[in-house]
Amino acid sequence: MTDMTVPPSEKSFLGHPRGLVICFLTEMWERFSYYGMRGLLLLYLTQHFLFSDERSNVIYGAYIALVYIMSIVGGVLSDKYLGQRKAVTFGAILLVLGHFGMAFEGSGSRETLITSAGNFEVQAEGRDNRRQLFVDYEGETRRVVFDSTQFATLGDERILPVDDAGVGDYQIQRRTRGFIENICALVNLGCAGPEPETVLVLNGERLHVEETDEGMMVERLGQMVPLVERSETDILVLADATTAGQPDTSSPVAVFGHGSYSTVVVQQSLYVNILYISLALIIAGVGFLKPNISTIVGDLYPEGDPRRDGGFTLFYMGINLGSFLATWTCGILGIVYGWACCSA
């Protein structure tokens, strides 16, 4: 059922009902909102609010999932109580309020580096790969970089992965099956190919690896030895605070080795709460708008009207246009000019 009727003498635009223009623009900006948020949300959470990677991914995943789940709720409420026109209007208002709230970002979270040499507040400039970190060290502004070392332990032995130059101790080689090969394996056909296998190549020696729920076990000298891949990160305080691009890490003024430092993040709880409320408003807005606006497009045309297919084609062009514009513009605006510039 719908609360929208088409008048017999409609006003048209390029041969289609004028309402199609409104639906086109509304859905275009809704898709711009959705894909723009998808492109920037993780960077915004990790670089502005300094959320951990795990917490940011949980928020991002919840946002993506709830956008689609709420479409079911929005469709049910529209059918039973609101009607399509009111649901779309309500959804659009919620979307606007949500993005208005996202523009209030505060000054960002503060991170403090705690070391045996003292505590240093970390200052950040730039976003994405332009982001640089600085501390006030011995009265001078110094750039801070992270020096990560990847390695593995094979029992009690420490080994290094082979780098791009071919220097190192080990490589892990995995042979897997594709989709067709897996189907062939189910019915025992020759097209299944060889069995999947994981091999540790250690200084030229090939060792069989068993991957279990507890991790990787390597068969060596008749025994199963655990193989654990690890990483250690040192913090380097550089002499030059104005270094752009690839910094010179050959002679740092201070090195804080792995395990000798910790960090504390202080967040602005007001703006974090505004973030959560804004995301909730956006999710609810999409839930009301998305499932109902397509039905309104169909109701713009009388039964059997040959223009309906063309109308839906134009409507879906609005969806694609919004996605295209978000992909090209939100990244540039967010990274170069600021998060709030695109969030709003």
N, C-alpha and C positions, 0 to 999 in steps of 0.2 A: 504494500500500500504506500501511497505517496500523498503528501499534502500540496503537491505542485501540479497545476493544470496549465495547459498551453492554450492561449487565446486563439480563436479562429483567425483573426487578422493580426499576425505577429509582426513585430519590427525585426528586420533582418540586417545582417552585416555580411557582405560578400556572399549572399545567397543562403546564409545560415542564421538561425536565431541569435539575437544579440547576447542572450545568456551564455552562449558558447564561448564568447570572448572572456566573460567573467570566470567561467569554469577553467578555461585555458590558462589564464593568468594566475588563478588561485592555485591550481595544481602545479604550475611551473615553479612558483615560489615555494610551495610545500616541498617539492623534490630538491630545489636549491637548498632549502633548509636542511633536509635529511642528509644529502650527500656532502654538503659543506661541513656539517657537524661530524660526519664519519671521517672526513679527511683531516680535521684539526683536533678532535677531542683528545686523542691519546697524547699528542704533543702538548696540548693545553694542560692536561692533568699532570704530566711528568715534569714540564719545564716551568709552569707558572705556580701550581700548587705543590709541586715537589712530591707528589704521590709516588709510591713505589711502583715498579713495573707490574707486580702482581695485582695490586689494588686498582691500578689504572685499567688493566685488562678486564678485571671483573666488572668495573663500572661500564666500560665500553661494551662488553658482551651483554650486560643487563640492558643497556640502552637499546642496542640493536634488537634483542629478543622482545623486549616489552613494546617496542613500536609496533611489531606485527601482532603480538598477543592482544594489545589494546584495540586493534581493529575489530576483533570479534566482539569485544565489549561495546565498542562504539556502534557496530551494526545492530546488535540486539537492542540497545537503548533507543536507537533511532526507530527501529521497527515498532517497538512497543509503546514508546512514550513521546519522543521529541519530533519525529518526522525528519525527513532528509534535509530540508532547507535549514531548519533550526540546528540540526546536528552539524552541518557544514559551517554555519555561521559561528556556532559555539566553538568548534574546533579551530577555526581561523583566529578567533579571539584568544584562545589559549596559546596558540602558537606565537602570536605577537607578544603576549605577556611573557612567555618563556624566553624568547630571544631578547626582549627588553631586560629581563633579569640577568641574562648571561653577559650583558654589557657592563654590569657592576662586578668588576673582577678584583678590586682592591689593589694593593701594592705587591701582592704575591707572598708566598711563604718565605721564611728565613731559615737558612741552614748554617749551622755552626760546626766547624771542624775542631775536634777536641784531640789534642796531642800532648805529649810530655813537654813540649816547648811552649805550651799555652793554648788558649782557645782563639780561633780566628773565624770571624763571620765571613761567609762566602758571598761574594757579590757577583751577579750574572749580568751579562750584556748580550743582546742578540737572541735570536730564536733559531731552532732547528740546527743545521750544521754551521750556522754563523755564531752559535752560542759560545761565549768565552767566560771562564770563571776567574775571579781575582780574589786575593786576600791582602790585608794590610800586614806585611811581614817586616819587622824591624824598622817601622816608620816609612816603608816604601810600598807602593802598590805593585804587587807581583802577580803574574799570571800562574794559574794552577792547571795542571794537566794530569791525566791518569795514565799510568804505565802498567798495562795488564800483561801477565805472563800465563800462557796456557801450557799445561803439562798433564801428565797422568801418573798414577802410581800402579805398578804391577807387583802386587805383594808389598814388599818393603823397598822396591826399586823405583826411583823417580826417572821418568823418561819424557822426552820432549817430542811434540809432533813435528813432522817434516813440513817446512815452510815453503813458500813459493820458489825460493832459491835452491830447494832440495836439501837443505840442512836440517838435521833432526834425527830422531831415533825411530819413530813409528808412524804408520798409517793404518787406518781402519778401512777395510774394503768390504762392501756389502753387495752381494748378488741377490737381486730380488726378481719376482715374477710380475709381469704386467697383467692387465685384466683378462686378456684372451688366454694367456698362459695359465692363469689360475682356473679358468673354466675348463681348459684341457686337462689340468691336473685332477679336477673333480671326477672326470669320466675316464681317467687313466689313458689319455691319448698321448702320442709321441710329441705333439706340438707343445706339451707342457714345458719342455726344456729341462735344464739341470735343476736340481734342488736348490732352494735359497740357502745362502751360506754367508757367514760373517767371518772374516779372516783378519788377524792382526799381523801386519808385516813389521817385524822388529829387527832392525839392522840386517835386512835381507832375508831373515828367517820367517816363514809363514806358519802362524800358529792358529789353530781352530778356536773360535770364540762361541760360547753359548750365551745367548741373551735371555736372562730370566727376569722375574719380577723384582728380584733383589739387585739386579745389575748384570754386568758382563763378567763372565768367568772364562779364563784362558787356560787351555790345556798345555802345560809345559812340564817337561821331564816327568811325565806320568802323573802329574798332580793338577788339580784345578785351582788356579790362582786368580783372585779378584783383580779386575782392571777398573780403575775409577778415574775418570777425567775430571780435572780440577782447573781452577784459575786463581791467581793471586794478583792483587792490584796495589801498586805503590802510588803515592801521591807525590808529584814533583812540583816544587815551587821554583819557577824560572826567574832568571835575572831580568828579562825584558818583558815589561807589561804591555808593550805596544805591538807585539808580534802578531802578524796577521797570517792566516793560512796555516801551513805546517810549522809548528813551533820548533825551536832548537832545544832539544832535551839533553844535549851532550854535557852541559855543565850547570846543573841546577844549584840554586843557593841552599836548598834544603830538600831532604827526601824523607818522607814518612812511610816506612815500609808496611807491608800487609800485616795486620794484626796489632800495629802500634798506634792506631788512630781509630776514632769513632766519629759519627756525625749525629747531630740532633736537629730535627726539623720542627720549627714552630709555625703553625698555620693560623691564619686569621679565621676563626671559627664562624664569624658572621658571614663572610664571603663564601666559605665552604658550604654553609647551609643554603645560601642564595643559589649556589651552583646546583645543589640537589633539588631544590624547589623548582628551579628553572627547567632542569631536565625532566622533572615530573610533569610540568605544564606542557612541554613540547611533546612528550610521549602521549599524554592525554589528548592534546590537540590533533596529532596525527591519527590517533585512534578514532576520533569522531569524524575527521574530515575524509580520510582515505577511503573507507568502504562506502561512503555515501555519495561522493561527488560524481563517480562514474554513473551511478543510477540516475542522477539528475540530468546528466548529458543525454541519456537515452530518453528521458521524459520530455526533453525539449522538442522532440519530433512526434508528430501524430503516428499512430499505428500504420505500418506499411510505407512510411515516407522514405523514398529512395535516397534522401540526403543523409540518413542516419549513419551509414557506413563511413561516408566522407567526414561527417562530424566527429566520429570517434577517431578517425585517422588524424584529424587536426588536434584533437584533445591529447592523443598520445604523443604527438609532436611536441606539445607543451611539456610533457613529462621528460622527454629526451632533451629538450632545450634546457630545462632547469638543471638536469643532471650535468649536462655539458658545461653550462656556465659555472656551476659550483666547482667542478673539477679544475677549471682554469683560473678562476678568480679568488676563491677562498684561500687557497694555498699562498698566493701572492700577497693578498691583503693581510692574512694572519701572520705570515713570517716577516714581511718587510715592514708593515705599518703597525701591527699590534693585534692581539687576540680580539679585543672588543670591537675592532673595526669590522670584522667579519661576523662575529657572534651576534651582533645586533642587526 
